[in-house]
Amino acid sequence: MAGLQKVRPYQLQLFFSNKYAYAQIWKVSGDKHTVAAAASTIEKGLQEGLESTSDKGACARVAQTLAERAQAAGIDTVSWQRKPRQRFHGKVAALVTGLKEAGIKMM
């Protein structure tokens, strides 16, 4: 069965604007995609105590919050693939590393 891919039920999606950082975990089942857990610096609770809502520190806070919400939803493993030519440093590294440190396994 060379053409079959391994099923990845939960996928991590990251988005960064000039002002905010967003992260979502999508549940993939067949043709349906639904958001299982999400966190972003646009939320008032996450903005408290941050100097900036778009730097590495903010991404680390988003990762911690997303990990807590994912674990509450029973998610312990997610898959994530870098986009073509996306470097693993800065905000991306802070968010992914923060998720790993909080106990979320990456595929």
VMD Tcl script that builds the backbone (N, CA, C; Angstrom):
set m [mol new atoms 321]
animate dup $m
set s [atomselect $m all]
$s set {name element resname resid chain x y z} {
  {N N MET 1 A 0.829 -1.180 0.000}
  {CA C MET 1 A 0.000 0.000 0.000}
  {C C MET 1 A 0.869 1.237 0.000}
  {N N ALA 2 A 1.535 1.448 -1.082}
  {CA C ALA 2 A 2.506 2.527 -1.173}
  {C C ALA 2 A 1.860 3.905 -1.203}
  {N N GLY 3 A 0.649 4.029 -1.714}
  {CA C GLY 3 A 0.036 5.343 -1.885}
  {C C GLY 3 A -0.710 5.861 -0.667}
  {N N LEU 4 A -0.874 5.045 0.375}
  {CA C LEU 4 A -1.620 5.478 1.545}
  {C C LEU 4 A -0.731 6.259 2.495}
  {N N GLN 5 A -1.292 7.330 3.046}
  {CA C GLN 5 A -0.571 8.122 4.024}
  {C C GLN 5 A -1.083 7.781 5.421}
  {N N LYS 6 A -0.247 8.009 6.406}
  {CA C LYS 6 A -0.641 7.785 7.783}
  {C C LYS 6 A -1.706 8.812 8.181}
  {N N VAL 7 A -2.744 8.356 8.863}
  {CA C VAL 7 A -3.828 9.240 9.275}
  {C C VAL 7 A -3.322 10.165 10.379}
  {N N ARG 8 A -3.548 11.431 10.204}
  {CA C ARG 8 A -3.150 12.437 11.192}
  {C C ARG 8 A -4.407 13.168 11.636}
  {N N PRO 9 A -5.031 12.725 12.720}
  {CA C PRO 9 A -6.325 13.300 13.085}
  {C C PRO 9 A -6.273 14.744 13.576}
  {N N TYR 10 A -5.162 15.182 14.153}
  {CA C TYR 10 A -5.064 16.556 14.656}
  {C C TYR 10 A -3.886 17.258 13.994}
  {N N GLN 11 A -4.152 18.435 13.432}
  {CA C GLN 11 A -3.110 19.192 12.747}
  {C C GLN 11 A -2.986 20.579 13.363}
  {N N LEU 12 A -1.756 21.028 13.533}
  {CA C LEU 12 A -1.459 22.341 14.075}
  {C C LEU 12 A -1.363 23.345 12.938}
  {N N GLN 13 A -2.065 24.456 13.078}
  {CA C GLN 13 A -2.021 25.540 12.099}
  {C C GLN 13 A -1.547 26.805 12.811}
  {N N LEU 14 A -0.566 27.484 12.236}
  {CA C LEU 14 A -0.015 28.711 12.805}
  {C C LEU 14 A -0.233 29.870 11.849}
  {N N PHE 15 A -0.484 31.041 12.409}
  {CA C PHE 15 A -0.592 32.245 11.601}
  {C C PHE 15 A -0.055 33.414 12.413}
  {N N PHE 16 A 0.725 34.254 11.755}
  {CA C PHE 16 A 1.299 35.423 12.415}
  {C C PHE 16 A 1.000 36.661 11.583}
  {N N SER 17 A 0.418 37.672 12.213}
  {CA C SER 17 A 0.250 38.958 11.548}
  {C C SER 17 A 1.254 39.921 12.166}
  {N N ASN 18 A 1.221 41.155 11.746}
  {CA C ASN 18 A 2.135 42.140 12.326}
  {C C ASN 18 A 1.776 42.467 13.777}
  {N N LYS 19 A 0.512 42.204 14.171}
  {CA C LYS 19 A 0.072 42.547 15.512}
  {C C LYS 19 A -0.179 41.360 16.423}
  {N N TYR 20 A -0.541 40.214 15.870}
  {CA C TYR 20 A -0.985 39.095 16.693}
  {C C TYR 20 A -0.390 37.767 16.234}
  {N N ALA 21 A -0.477 36.781 17.128}
  {CA C ALA 21 A -0.072 35.404 16.818}
  {C C ALA 21 A -1.279 34.501 17.084}
  {N N TYR 22 A -1.546 33.598 16.168}
  {CA C TYR 22 A -2.690 32.709 16.258}
  {C C TYR 22 A -2.212 31.263 16.101}
  {N N ALA 23 A -2.831 30.342 16.840}
  {CA C ALA 23 A -2.530 28.920 16.688}
  {C C ALA 23 A -3.824 28.138 16.896}
  {N N GLN 24 A -4.032 27.150 16.038}
  {CA C GLN 24 A -5.225 26.315 16.123}
  {C C GLN 24 A -4.839 24.859 15.928}
  {N N ILE 25 A -5.585 23.988 16.574}
  {CA C ILE 25 A -5.452 22.552 16.343}
  {C C ILE 25 A -6.751 22.104 15.689}
  {N N TRP 26 A -6.617 21.587 14.474}
  {CA C TRP 26 A -7.770 21.155 13.689}
  {C C TRP 26 A -7.951 19.662 13.834}
  {N N LYS 27 A -9.200 19.228 13.991}
  {CA C LYS 27 A -9.533 17.807 13.957}
  {C C LYS 27 A -9.924 17.484 12.519}
  {N N VAL 28 A -9.222 16.540 11.927}
  {CA C VAL 28 A -9.453 16.164 10.539}
  {C C VAL 28 A -10.088 14.784 10.518}
  {N N SER 29 A -11.282 14.705 9.962}
  {CA C SER 29 A -11.946 13.409 9.815}
  {C C SER 29 A -12.673 13.403 8.477}
  {N N GLY 30 A -12.126 12.646 7.550}
  {CA C GLY 30 A -12.718 12.594 6.213}
  {C C GLY 30 A -12.608 13.945 5.524}
  {N N ASP 31 A -13.734 14.464 5.096}
  {CA C ASP 31 A -13.757 15.770 4.442}
  {C C ASP 31 A -14.035 16.910 5.412}
  {N N LYS 32 A -14.283 16.587 6.679}
  {CA C LYS 32 A -14.620 17.612 7.660}
  {C C LYS 32 A -13.383 18.050 8.432}
  {N N HIS 33 A -13.227 19.339 8.596}
  {CA C HIS 33 A -12.165 19.913 9.420}
  {C C HIS 33 A -12.839 20.834 10.436}
  {N N THR 34 A -12.606 20.587 11.719}
  {CA C THR 34 A -13.161 21.434 12.757}
  {C C THR 34 A -12.048 21.835 13.718}
  {N N VAL 35 A -12.200 22.978 14.332}
  {CA C VAL 35 A -11.207 23.466 15.287}
  {C C VAL 35 A -11.454 22.790 16.631}
  {N N ALA 36 A -10.458 22.060 17.107}
  {CA C ALA 36 A -10.556 21.356 18.386}
  {C C ALA 36 A -10.065 22.232 19.540}
  {N N ALA 37 A -9.071 23.073 19.287}
  {CA C ALA 37 A -8.531 23.977 20.305}
  {C C ALA 37 A -7.867 25.151 19.590}
  {N N ALA 38 A -7.925 26.322 20.205}
  {CA C ALA 38 A -7.326 27.506 19.594}
  {C C ALA 38 A -6.890 28.491 20.670}
  {N N ALA 39 A -5.906 29.306 20.331}
  {CA C ALA 39 A -5.444 30.380 21.215}
  {C C ALA 39 A -4.803 31.448 20.355}
  {N N SER 40 A -4.948 32.700 20.768}
  {CA C SER 40 A -4.303 33.792 20.050}
  {C C SER 40 A -4.101 34.976 20.988}
  {N N THR 41 A -3.206 35.844 20.613}
  {CA C THR 41 A -2.924 37.010 21.436}
  {C C THR 41 A -3.982 38.095 21.262}
  {N N ILE 42 A -4.977 37.857 20.437}
  {CA C ILE 42 A -6.073 38.811 20.303}
  {C C ILE 42 A -7.039 38.691 21.492}
  {N N GLU 43 A -6.953 37.587 22.232}
  {CA C GLU 43 A -7.775 37.377 23.419}
  {C C GLU 43 A -7.299 38.286 24.539}
  {N N LYS 44 A -8.227 38.911 25.219}
  {CA C LYS 44 A -7.874 39.854 26.288}
  {C C LYS 44 A -7.104 39.189 27.422}
  {N N GLY 45 A -7.455 37.973 27.774}
  {CA C GLY 45 A -6.782 37.277 28.864}
  {C C GLY 45 A -5.319 36.984 28.570}
  {N N LEU 46 A -4.988 36.761 27.325}
  {CA C LEU 46 A -3.598 36.472 26.957}
  {C C LEU 46 A -2.761 37.735 26.836}
  {N N GLN 47 A -3.385 38.857 26.627}
  {CA C GLN 47 A -2.646 40.107 26.437}
  {C C GLN 47 A -2.106 40.678 27.738}
  {N N GLU 48 A -2.681 40.287 28.861}
  {CA C GLU 48 A -2.288 40.846 30.151}
  {C C GLU 48 A -0.833 40.523 30.472}
  {N N GLY 49 A -0.046 41.537 30.758}
  {CA C GLY 49 A 1.344 41.365 31.150}
  {C C GLY 49 A 2.327 41.230 30.000}
  {N N LEU 50 A 1.860 41.291 28.772}
  {CA C LEU 50 A 2.758 41.189 27.622}
  {C C LEU 50 A 3.186 42.575 27.156}
  {N N GLU 51 A 4.461 42.709 26.804}
  {CA C GLU 51 A 4.927 43.962 26.222}
  {C C GLU 51 A 4.408 44.126 24.803}
  {N N SER 52 A 4.400 43.016 24.068}
  {CA C SER 52 A 3.958 43.016 22.677}
  {C C SER 52 A 3.081 41.789 22.454}
  {N N THR 53 A 2.111 41.895 21.555}
  {CA C THR 53 A 1.251 40.754 21.247}
  {C C THR 53 A 1.745 39.986 20.029}
  {N N SER 54 A 2.936 40.305 19.562}
  {CA C SER 54 A 3.422 39.628 18.357}
  {C C SER 54 A 4.871 39.161 18.444}
  {N N ASP 55 A 5.472 39.167 19.632}
  {CA C ASP 55 A 6.870 38.750 19.736}
  {C C ASP 55 A 6.973 37.298 20.217}
  {N N LYS 56 A 8.202 36.846 20.457}
  {CA C LYS 56 A 8.425 35.465 20.865}
  {C C LYS 56 A 7.814 35.157 22.226}
  {N N GLY 57 A 7.843 36.111 23.120}
  {CA C GLY 57 A 7.224 35.903 24.431}
  {C C GLY 57 A 5.726 35.690 24.331}
  {N N ALA 58 A 5.092 36.423 23.445}
  {CA C ALA 58 A 3.658 36.255 23.218}
  {C C ALA 58 A 3.375 34.881 22.616}
  {N N CYS 59 A 4.238 34.430 21.719}
  {CA C CYS 59 A 4.066 33.107 21.107}
  {C C CYS 59 A 4.221 32.002 22.143}
  {N N ALA 60 A 5.118 32.182 23.091}
  {CA C ALA 60 A 5.287 31.194 24.154}
  {C C ALA 60 A 4.028 31.122 25.019}
  {N N ARG 61 A 3.405 32.271 25.281}
  {CA C ARG 61 A 2.163 32.283 26.064}
  {C C ARG 61 A 1.032 31.621 25.280}
  {N N VAL 62 A 0.955 31.864 23.977}
  {CA C VAL 62 A -0.058 31.217 23.136}
  {C C VAL 62 A 0.140 29.707 23.167}
  {N N ALA 63 A 1.397 29.261 23.088}
  {CA C ALA 63 A 1.691 27.820 23.116}
  {C C ALA 63 A 1.234 27.201 24.427}
  {N N GLN 64 A 1.508 27.847 25.538}
  {CA C GLN 64 A 1.114 27.320 26.846}
  {C C GLN 64 A -0.408 27.220 26.945}
  {N N THR 65 A -1.107 28.254 26.523}
  {CA C THR 65 A -2.565 28.258 26.585}
  {C C THR 65 A -3.158 27.211 25.651}
  {N N LEU 66 A -2.618 27.106 24.450}
  {CA C LEU 66 A -3.111 26.115 23.490}
  {C C LEU 66 A -2.881 24.702 24.012}
  {N N ALA 67 A -1.734 24.457 24.626}
  {CA C ALA 67 A -1.451 23.131 25.187}
  {C C ALA 67 A -2.436 22.782 26.299}
  {N N GLU 68 A -2.746 23.732 27.155}
  {CA C GLU 68 A -3.708 23.493 28.231}
  {C C GLU 68 A -5.085 23.160 27.651}
  {N N ARG 69 A -5.501 23.913 26.644}
  {CA C ARG 69 A -6.809 23.687 26.028}
  {C C ARG 69 A -6.844 22.364 25.264}
  {N N ALA 70 A -5.754 22.015 24.624}
  {CA C ALA 70 A -5.694 20.749 23.891}
  {C C ALA 70 A -5.747 19.571 24.859}
  {N N GLN 71 A -5.003 19.650 25.945}
  {CA C GLN 71 A -5.008 18.561 26.913}
  {C C GLN 71 A -6.372 18.430 27.575}
  {N N ALA 72 A -7.069 19.544 27.790}
  {CA C ALA 72 A -8.420 19.487 28.343}
  {C C ALA 72 A -9.382 18.815 27.362}
  {N N ALA 73 A -9.103 18.930 26.063}
  {CA C ALA 73 A -9.929 18.296 25.033}
  {C C ALA 73 A -9.479 16.868 24.740}
  {N N GLY 74 A -8.456 16.375 25.446}
  {CA C GLY 74 A -7.991 15.008 25.264}
  {C C GLY 74 A -6.998 14.835 24.125}
  {N N ILE 75 A -6.369 15.913 23.688}
  {CA C ILE 75 A -5.403 15.858 22.587}
  {C C ILE 75 A -4.003 15.862 23.177}
  {N N ASP 76 A -3.203 14.864 22.812}
  {CA C ASP 76 A -1.825 14.832 23.299}
  {C C ASP 76 A -0.808 14.776 22.166}
  {N N THR 77 A -1.258 14.555 20.929}
  {CA C THR 77 A -0.357 14.476 19.777}
  {C C THR 77 A -0.958 15.250 18.617}
  {N N VAL 78 A -0.138 16.083 17.979}
  {CA C VAL 78 A -0.576 16.817 16.789}
  {C C VAL 78 A 0.483 16.671 15.699}
  {N N SER 79 A 0.063 16.858 14.469}
  {CA C SER 79 A 1.036 16.867 13.379}
  {C C SER 79 A 1.193 18.302 12.915}
  {N N TRP 80 A 2.397 18.612 12.486}
  {CA C TRP 80 A 2.687 19.949 11.977}
  {C C TRP 80 A 3.767 19.835 10.921}
  {N N GLN 81 A 3.545 20.496 9.807}
  {CA C GLN 81 A 4.551 20.547 8.753}
  {C C GLN 81 A 4.837 22.004 8.438}
  {N N ARG 82 A 6.112 22.295 8.336}
  {CA C ARG 82 A 6.490 23.653 7.952}
  {C C ARG 82 A 6.065 23.908 6.515}
  {N N LYS 83 A 5.709 25.143 6.254}
  {CA C LYS 83 A 5.398 25.541 4.887}
  {C C LYS 83 A 6.694 25.571 4.087}
  {N N PRO 84 A 6.608 25.477 2.769}
  {CA C PRO 84 A 7.843 25.547 1.967}
  {C C PRO 84 A 8.615 26.833 2.262}
  {N N ARG 85 A 9.878 26.694 2.485}
  {CA C ARG 85 A 10.819 27.781 2.782}
  {C C ARG 85 A 10.541 28.505 4.093}
  {N N GLN 86 A 9.741 27.909 4.994}
  {CA C GLN 86 A 9.503 28.506 6.301}
  {C C GLN 86 A 10.633 28.085 7.231}
  {N N ARG 87 A 11.297 29.028 7.839}
  {CA C ARG 87 A 12.411 28.734 8.732}
  {C C ARG 87 A 11.909 28.438 10.129}
  {N N PHE 88 A 12.637 27.587 10.821}
  {CA C PHE 88 A 12.286 27.226 12.189}
  {C C PHE 88 A 13.109 28.090 13.139}
  {N N HIS 89 A 12.660 29.306 13.340}
  {CA C HIS 89 A 13.305 30.207 14.287}
  {C C HIS 89 A 12.305 31.268 14.697}
  {N N GLY 90 A 12.662 32.069 15.660}
  {CA C GLY 90 A 11.815 33.172 16.076}
  {C C GLY 90 A 10.473 32.727 16.626}
  {N N LYS 91 A 9.397 33.323 16.110}
  {CA C LYS 91 A 8.048 33.064 16.603}
  {C C LYS 91 A 7.623 31.612 16.402}
  {N N VAL 92 A 7.949 31.062 15.246}
  {CA C VAL 92 A 7.576 29.670 14.955}
  {C C VAL 92 A 8.246 28.738 15.949}
  {N N ALA 93 A 9.519 28.910 16.163}
  {CA C ALA 93 A 10.253 28.058 17.096}
  {C C ALA 93 A 9.725 28.231 18.520}
  {N N ALA 94 A 9.413 29.456 18.927}
  {CA C ALA 94 A 8.901 29.690 20.269}
  {C C ALA 94 A 7.570 28.982 20.477}
  {N N LEU 95 A 6.709 29.022 19.485}
  {CA C LEU 95 A 5.402 28.393 19.613}
  {C C LEU 95 A 5.496 26.873 19.604}
  {N N VAL 96 A 6.223 26.307 18.670}
  {CA C VAL 96 A 6.331 24.851 18.578}
  {C C VAL 96 A 7.087 24.285 19.779}
  {N N THR 97 A 8.163 24.927 20.174}
  {CA C THR 97 A 8.927 24.479 21.333}
  {C C THR 97 A 8.091 24.587 22.601}
  {N N GLY 98 A 7.315 25.654 22.724}
  {CA C GLY 98 A 6.434 25.815 23.877}
  {C C GLY 98 A 5.395 24.707 23.978}
  {N N LEU 99 A 4.852 24.293 22.842}
  {CA C LEU 99 A 3.895 23.186 22.838}
  {C C LEU 99 A 4.557 21.886 23.286}
  {N N LYS 100 A 5.765 21.638 22.781}
  {CA C LYS 100 A 6.484 20.419 23.161}
  {C C LYS 100 A 6.798 20.408 24.651}
  {N N GLU 101 A 7.238 21.542 25.194}
  {CA C GLU 101 A 7.579 21.633 26.608}
  {C C GLU 101 A 6.352 21.460 27.496}
  {N N ALA 102 A 5.185 21.831 26.971}
  {CA C ALA 102 A 3.947 21.712 27.738}
  {C C ALA 102 A 3.354 20.296 27.656}
  {N N GLY 103 A 3.992 19.409 26.892}
  {CA C GLY 103 A 3.558 18.025 26.870}
  {C C GLY 103 A 2.836 17.566 25.615}
  {N N ILE 104 A 2.746 18.403 24.609}
  {CA C ILE 104 A 2.117 18.014 23.351}
  {C C ILE 104 A 3.176 17.382 22.450}
  {N N LYS 105 A 2.926 16.163 22.004}
  {CA C LYS 105 A 3.883 15.484 21.117}
  {C C LYS 105 A 3.635 15.935 19.688}
  {N N MET 106 A 4.713 16.076 18.932}
  {CA C MET 106 A 4.622 16.503 17.524}
  {C C MET 106 A 4.965 15.340 16.620}
  {N N MET 107 A 4.216 15.205 15.543}
  {CA C MET 107 A 4.491 14.175 14.530}
  {C C MET 107 A 5.178 14.801 13.352}
}
mol reanalyze $m
mol bondsrecalc $m
mol representation Tube
mol addrep $m
